[in-house]
Every structure is written in C-alpha cells, then in structure tokens.
C-alpha cells in the first residue's frame, strides 16, 4: 500500500473537514474545504483511499504546501 500526503494547493482558511482517520474516501471525494478570496475550494482525494491522518481543523489558516491529510491506497 502507498501513502500520499494531501497538501494545500493554495493559502486560506479551513472551513470544513469532511473525514476523520479510519474513513474511506472515494476518488473525487471531498477531504476538506478551504476558503480563499471568499471562494470555497473543495480539496478532493485523487484516489479511493483510507484516511490515515487529518492534520487540520475548521478555522485553521493554511499556507500553500501545508499538510492537510494523509491517505493510504
């Protein structure tokens, strides 16, 4: 099995976290939502995977490249 770190593609504030460790997320499933420039940007899983770690919480500010979650597939 391979692990992948999901990183923030842009700076902003975490609005929602849709998964917890132990969840399975489908390909294209939303991991979390980042608000940037008053727009909501869903961060989606590139593959069907198990969520190993969630590194953010709602209200937290993130920068480009910050770790959001770790998935295993």
Buried (B, 14 or more C-beta within 10 A) or exposed (E): EEEBEBBBBBBBBBBEBBBEEEBEBEEEBBBBBBBBEEEEBBBBBEBEBBBBBBBBEEEBEBEEEBBBBBBEB
